[in-house]
Amino acid sequence: MLRFVTALLLSLAAAAPLAAQQDRRPSHCIAVADAAPGLEYLHKAAWTDPVPEFSVRLHYIAHASFLIQTRGGLNAVTDFTGFIGSTTMIPDVVTMNHAHDTHWTANPDPAIKHPLKGWGETHGAGVEHYLDLGEMLVRNVSTDIRSQWGGTEEKGNSIFVFEVEGLCIGHLGHLHHEPTDAQYAALGRLDVVMVPVDGGYTLPLPTIIRVVERLKSSVVIPMHWFSEMALGAFLDGVSESFAIEVTGGASLEVSLRDLPPRPTVMVLRPSWLRDPE
């Protein structure tokens, strides 16, 4: 009898991680599929509305911060600075990069369960994240950044990837160099990617265009632009390879059902989060 109980407990322990994985639709980030994923978006959807079935909501908050919401109620915020608007919502996950204080905070709210730094505890050490929350998997690929003194901090930035509802959603952070072949491979196929398009603070315009053309993401969302001129220069630069859609809103909802026939740049307008009155 004791042997039977022991065997049963071991089998349940082994099955637990599998159960968590079954809550998340499998993505094709690394094992690149030839299936065609899809996109649906509702420009007027509020961030407080329920997320539609099989979808993920992306809301552009400010600068390089995005809210990523799942149907099951998970909230993740990228390049979290400590302020996301006039809201009492506490994100479940925040990611940060420390190139500038507009991309991180030294004092995240202790109520945030998973504050993920994009750099290691020691200079140049880097960090590895693989956070499986069942419905969402968050992982990172380390890249270098320029230090504030003009040098290079190896593995000081992270490209974070969020796998949810079968989608791979990437945020390039404060990227300072084109990814290596190994880093491209580690990223895998990104269906959606948030890209800094400032043209100089991160990457020169020709380089970031080369990055998005190599990634071949279905949806590209510009971020980290400081003027309409910088945004317009990026849009002009990719107009032959990508369709351009200026949504006029801050949010879109993404699913695997209806990809545009041509890779598309979706221009969102940042808006702080506000609780309903």
N, C-alpha and C positions, 0 to 999 in steps of 0.2 A: 504493500500500500504506500509506504514512504517513497519507494522508487517511482511509483505512478504519479504521486503529487509533485515530486521534484521535476519529473519530465514535463508535467503539465505547466508548471511555473516557468520553466525554461522556454517552452514553446510560446507561451504568452509574451514573455519578454522579447523574444525574437520578432514576434508579430507586431509589437507596438510601433516601431519605426515605419513599418509597412503601412499601418493604418494611417499614420500621419501623412505619408506620401499620397495615399489614395484620396485625401481631401483636396489635393491640388491637381488640377489637370496637368498632365505631363507636357513639358515644353520641348522644343527642338533646338535649344540654344547651342548645344555642343554637337549632338548628332543631327547635322543639318538635314532637314526633310525636304523632299520635293513637293510636298503638299503646299497648297496656297493658303496661308492664313489670311484673316480678313480684318476689316476695320469698320466700326460704326461709330458715329459721333453725333452728339446733340449739343449744339453750341450754347443753348439757353439753359441747360441743366444746372441746377444749383448744387454746390458741393454738399449741402445738407440733405439732398434727395436720396432715396434708396438707389443703389447701383443696380442697373438691369442685370438680368440673368446672363451668365457666361461673359461678363464684361468687367472692365477695369476703368475707373475714372481717373483722369489726370487733370489737375488744376494747377495752373501757373500762378504761384503766389507772388514772387518777386525775385529779380536778379537771377539766381541759379536755384531757387527753392521751388520745388513742386510737391504737391500733395498727391499721393498715390493711394486710392481707396479701392477696397475689394467689396464684393457683394456680402461677404461674411462679417464685415465691420472692421477690418484691419485698416489702420491709417499709418502711412509712412511718409516722412518729409525728407527731401534731399537737401544737402548743403544747408543744414539747419543753423540759424543764427541766434536762436532763443526767442525770436518774435515772429509770429506768423499771421498776426492780425488780432482783431477784437473778438476773441473766441475763447471759450473755456475748454475746448477740445484738447486733450493731451494725446499726441501721437503715440502709437505703439512702438514705432521704430523711427529713429532719425539717423541720417548719415551726415558726415561732416568731412571737409577738407580744410587744411589750415594754411593755404597759400595767403589768404587775407581774412580779416575778421568779418567780411561779408559772406563767408562760407562756413563759419563754425562758431561755437561758443565754448568757453572754458567751463561754463556752469549750466549745463542742461538741467531742466527740471528733474528732480529726483524721482518724480512719478513716471517718467518715461522709462519703460521697461528695457528697451534695447537701444542705447546710444552707441552708435558705431563710428569710431574714428577711422579716417582713411589713411592714417599713418601709424607707425609703430611707437613703442614706448621709448626707444632710443633712436637717435638720429640715423636715418638711412636703413633702419631695420625692416621697415615695411610691416604689413599686418595681413593676416588672412582671416576672412569672415566667411562662414557658411552657416547662416541662421535659417533653420527650417521651422517655420511657424504653421506648417500644415497647408494652409491655403496659399501661403506665399513663402518663397525661398529667396533669401537675400545673400548675395555673394559679391566678391570684389576682385578686381585685377589691379595690382599696384603699378603705378607709373612714376616717373621722376617729376619734380617741380623745380623751378628756379627759387633760390632762397632770397630773402629780403636784402642780402648783401651782394647779390649778383652771381653767386655760385649755384651749384646744383645740389639738391637734396634727393638722393636716390630713394625711390619708393615712398616719396612724401605725399603723393596724391593717389586716390583710388577712383577707378571707374567702377561704380556700383551697378549691379545687374539684379533686377527684380523679376523672378519667374512666377507668374500667376495667371490662372485661366488659360494655360497653354501658351501664353505670350512671353517673350523675352524683352524686357524694357531696360534700356541702358542709359545711364547718366554719366557723361564724360568728366564731370567735375571741372577742376581748374587745370585742364590738360596743357602741358607745355612742350610736348614733342609728339610726333606721329608714333603710334604704337608700333612695336616691333612685330615681326611675323609671329613670334611666340605669344605676344599679348593679344594680337588679333585672334589667334587660335583659341586662347583661353576665353576670350569674350564669346566666341561662337556667333551664331546668327542672331542679330538683334532685330526684332520686328519694329520696335520703336526706339528712337535714340534722341536724347536731349543734348544739344550741341552748342558750345560757346562760340559766338560769331562776332566777337568784339574786334577781331582783326589785328590784335597786337598784344593785349594784356595776357592772353593765353597763346593762341597760335596765329601766325600770319594767315590771311585769307586764302591764298593758294593752297596752303597745307591743310587747313580744315576742310576745304572743298575736296581735296584728295582723300581725306579720311572718310568723309560721308559717302563718296563715290565707291570707295573700297568696301565699306560696311554694307552697302546696298540695302539699307533698312527700308521697310515699306513706308514708314512714317518718320520724318525728321522734324523735330521741334526746336527752333532757334531759341537760345537763351543767352544771358550774359552780354546783351547788347546795350550800349550806352546812348545811342542816338538812332534816329530813323535812317540816317545816312549809312551807319554801319550795317544795320539790318538790310537796307536796300542793296548795298554792295554785295552782301552774301546772296540775297535772292537773285540778283542779276548773274552772279557767278555760277549758280546751280540751275538756272532756268532751262538750259538745254538738256540736262540729265533728269530733272525732277519737275513734276507738276507743282504749281504753287497755289495754295489756298489760304487766303487771309480770312480767318474765321470771324474776327471782330469780338470774340469772347475769350474767357479765361480757361474754360473747361472743354474737354472732349471725353467721350466714352469709347473705349477700344474693345473690340472682340475679335475672335478668329473667323468671323462669318463672311465679311464682305470687304475684302481688300480692294483698294482702288487699282485699276488695271495698270497704273504707272506709279512708281515710287513718288511720294508726295511730301512736300514741305508744308507743314501746318503751322501757321503763324498764330500764336495765342497772345493775348494782351494780359499782362500780369495784374492780379487783383488780390489784395489782402483778404484773408478769411474773416467773415463776420457772422456771428450767430444771428438767427432770426429774431426779430424784435417781438 
